[in-house]
């Protein structure tokens, strides 16, 4: 990664993250198909909802014949972390037009958010529409095409898990987290490590006491609040 | 599976709910500044979100019970983390991660 914010830099910066989209996209295509959804519905879901984990939840809730309202509510809860991420990201696009802001927002994912936060460490805290929009479109097209491939090949490659591709996304988060801590000069390393440890503990406890759809968003909210408290108390 | 109409309606609802979470902050915050306290709160979002997205995937949750560890994911995280320290390259980290899990599965984990 460097300080360039051109579309060429975006292509280069996004390349490592596409394995995550391919792995999960293939898996979603296969699972959607084997759950009895038509190919076009599986692909439409990826194109229209574009939400990774929430799509898996949706398919399993559909097969279990849950009411539409509770599926939509679950999706909203699982994805409400997007509000935190787009709030954070919006600060860097204030000078761009509303249309550009809407484009950036509409294609925001966990991965593009994490990638952007990493990029900031190399660009004196700047992002460009050209850079993020290019990165977002590569991610989106990869996701939709991988879903299509998974849905079409569903009966042939019964298990993309065998190739370890389901770990691409997690490996990416491990990498981006490590690189983030390494590069972020605005917060002390000790405070960052403490925030990470507290978040791990919070995640574990949340998994015991909360329904699965709430774990990530509640952990995110409480984790950030604890981070602020610890920062003021000890740093 | 429910009927196509129900599935399409579900998809429409899920798509809208997700899209609104994505764009509303961009629309609302276009013209005004967030208070300092909120900015400070948000400065923790990147590491907290990345940590919980990774760590929660290492377990299967059953509310009211202790989370069950996903051993292959937990084990594959170790070489992945080591490759992060050694290479500092996202591409290598992802490849090492995928390869590690593939090998673990071959050896029966």
Contacts between the chains, C-beta under 8 A, distances in Angstrom:
chain1	res1	chain2	res2	distance
A	15	B	91	6.4
A	16	B	89	7.6
A	16	B	90	3.7
A	16	B	91	3.9
A	16	B	93	7.5
A	16	B	94	5.3
A	17	B	90	7.1
A	17	B	94	7.7
A	19	B	94	5.0
A	19	B	95	7.7
A	19	B	98	6.7
A	20	B	94	7.1
A	23	B	98	7.4
A	35	B	1	7.2
A	36	B	1	4.5
A	37	B	1	6.9
A	37	B	7	7.1
A	38	B	4	7.9
A	41	B	4	7.4
A	41	B	7	6.0
A	41	B	8	7.8
A	41	B	11	7.6
A	44	B	11	6.7
A	45	B	11	5.5
A	48	B	11	5.9
A	48	B	12	7.7
A	48	B	15	4.3
A	49	B	11	6.3
A	49	B	14	4.9
A	49	B	15	4.6
A	49	B	18	5.7
A	50	B	15	7.9
A	50	B	18	7.1
A	51	B	14	7.3
A	51	B	18	4.9
A	54	B	14	6.8
A	54	B	18	6.8
A	55	B	14	8.0
A	58	B	10	6.6
A	58	B	11	7.8
A	58	B	14	5.7
A	62	B	1	6.5
A	62	B	2	6.2
A	62	B	6	8.0
A	62	B	7	6.3
A	62	B	10	6.4
A	63	B	1	6.3
A	65	B	2	6.2
A	68	B	6	6.4
A	68	B	9	5.5
A	68	B	10	4.9
A	68	B	13	6.2
A	69	B	13	7.9
A	71	B	10	5.2
A	71	B	13	7.3
A	71	B	14	6.7
A	72	B	10	6.8
A	72	B	13	3.6
A	72	B	14	5.6
A	72	B	17	5.6
A	73	B	17	8.0
A	75	B	13	7.6
A	75	B	14	4.1
A	75	B	17	5.4
A	75	B	18	6.3
A	76	B	17	3.9
A	76	B	18	7.5
A	76	B	21	7.0
A	79	B	17	6.8
A	79	B	18	4.7
A	79	B	21	5.2
A	80	B	21	5.6
A	81	B	49	6.3
A	82	B	18	6.8
A	82	B	21	3.9
A	82	B	22	5.0
A	83	B	21	4.9
A	83	B	24	7.0
A	83	B	25	6.0
A	84	B	42	7.1
A	84	B	45	5.1
A	84	B	49	7.0
A	85	B	45	6.6
A	85	B	49	6.8
A	86	B	21	7.2
A	86	B	22	5.5
A	86	B	23	7.0
A	86	B	24	7.6
A	86	B	25	4.2
A	86	B	26	5.7
A	87	B	25	4.1
A	87	B	29	6.6
A	87	B	34	7.6
A	87	B	42	6.2
A	88	B	42	4.7
A	88	B	45	5.0
A	88	B	46	7.4
A	89	B	26	7.8
A	90	B	25	5.2
A	90	B	26	4.7
A	90	B	29	4.5
A	90	B	30	7.4
A	91	B	29	7.3
A	91	B	34	7.4
A	91	B	39	7.8
A	93	B	26	7.1
A	94	B	29	7.7
A	94	B	30	6.5
A	98	B	27	7.3
A	98	B	30	6.3
A	101	B	23	7.9
A	101	B	26	4.3
A	101	B	27	7.2
A	101	B	30	6.2
A	102	B	23	5.7
A	102	B	26	6.6
A	102	B	27	7.5
A	104	B	26	6.9
A	105	B	22	4.8
A	105	B	23	3.9
A	105	B	25	7.5
A	105	B	26	4.1
A	105	B	27	7.9
A	106	B	19	6.3
A	106	B	22	5.9
A	106	B	23	6.0
A	107	B	22	8.0
A	108	B	22	4.9
A	110	B	49	7.1
A	110	B	53	5.9
A	113	B	46	7.6
A	113	B	49	7.4
A	114	B	46	6.8
A	114	B	49	7.6
A	114	B	50	5.6
A	117	B	46	4.1
A	161	B	105	7.3
A	162	B	102	7.4
A	162	B	105	6.1
A	163	B	98	7.4
A	163	B	102	5.6
A	164	B	76	7.6
A	164	B	97	7.7
A	164	B	98	4.4
A	164	B	99	6.6
A	164	B	100	7.2
A	164	B	101	3.5
A	164	B	102	3.4
A	164	B	103	7.8
A	164	B	104	7.8
A	164	B	105	6.5
A	165	B	98	6.0
A	166	B	101	7.3
A	167	B	73	6.7
A	167	B	76	5.5
A	167	B	80	7.8
A	167	B	97	5.0
A	167	B	98	5.5
A	167	B	100	7.3
A	167	B	101	4.0
A	168	B	94	5.5
A	168	B	97	6.6
A	168	B	98	5.3
A	170	B	54	5.7
A	170	B	57	5.4
A	170	B	73	6.3
A	170	B	76	7.8
A	170	B	77	7.1
A	170	B	80	7.7
A	170	B	97	6.8
A	171	B	76	7.7
A	171	B	80	4.8
A	171	B	93	5.7
A	171	B	94	4.7
A	171	B	96	7.1
A	171	B	97	2.5
A	171	B	98	6.5
A	172	B	90	6.8
A	172	B	93	7.3
A	172	B	94	5.5
A	172	B	97	7.7
A	173	B	50	5.2
A	173	B	53	5.3
A	173	B	54	4.2
A	174	B	54	5.8
A	174	B	77	6.1
A	174	B	80	5.0
A	174	B	81	5.7
A	174	B	84	6.2
A	174	B	93	6.7
A	174	B	97	7.0
A	175	B	80	7.3
A	175	B	84	5.1
A	175	B	90	4.9
A	175	B	93	3.5
A	175	B	94	6.6
A	175	B	97	7.9
A	176	B	50	5.9
A	176	B	90	6.9
A	177	B	47	6.6
A	177	B	50	4.3
A	177	B	51	6.3
A	177	B	54	6.6
A	178	B	81	6.9
A	178	B	84	4.1
A	178	B	85	7.1
A	178	B	93	7.9
A	179	B	84	7.1
A	179	B	88	6.6
A	179	B	90	7.0
A	180	B	46	5.9
A	180	B	47	6.1
A	180	B	50	6.8
A	181	B	47	6.8
A	182	B	88	7.2
A	186	B	43	7.1
A	187	B	43	6.8
A	192	B	47	5.8
A	195	B	44	5.9
A	195	B	47	5.6
A	195	B	48	6.3
A	195	B	51	7.8
A	196	B	47	6.0
A	196	B	51	5.0
A	199	B	47	7.5
A	199	B	48	5.0
A	199	B	51	4.1
A	199	B	52	5.5
A	199	B	55	7.1
A	200	B	51	6.2
A	200	B	55	4.9
A	202	B	52	7.5
A	203	B	51	7.4
A	203	B	52	4.8
A	203	B	55	4.7
A	203	B	56	5.1
A	204	B	55	7.5
A	204	B	59	7.4
A	204	B	67	6.3
A	207	B	56	6.7
A	207	B	59	5.9
A	207	B	61	3.9
A	207	B	63	7.9
A	207	B	67	4.3
A	208	B	61	7.6
A	208	B	63	7.1
A	208	B	64	7.0
A	208	B	65	7.0
A	208	B	66	6.5
A	208	B	67	6.6
A	209	B	63	7.1
A	209	B	64	7.9
A	210	B	63	6.8
A	211	B	63	5.8
A	212	B	61	5.1
A	212	B	63	7.4
A	215	B	52	7.6
A	215	B	56	5.7
A	215	B	61	6.6
A	216	B	49	7.8
A	216	B	52	5.4
A	216	B	53	6.7
A	216	B	56	6.1
A	219	B	48	7.4
A	219	B	52	4.5
A	219	B	56	7.5
A	220	B	45	6.9
A	220	B	48	5.5
A	220	B	49	5.5
A	220	B	52	6.2
A	223	B	44	6.7
A	223	B	48	3.9
A	223	B	51	7.6
A	223	B	52	6.8
A	224	B	41	5.1
A	224	B	42	7.2
A	224	B	44	4.0
A	224	B	45	6.0
A	224	B	48	5.4
A	225	B	41	6.8
A	227	B	41	8.0
A	227	B	44	3.7
A	227	B	48	6.7
A	228	B	37	7.8
A	228	B	40	5.6
A	228	B	41	5.5
A	228	B	44	6.8
A	231	B	40	7.6
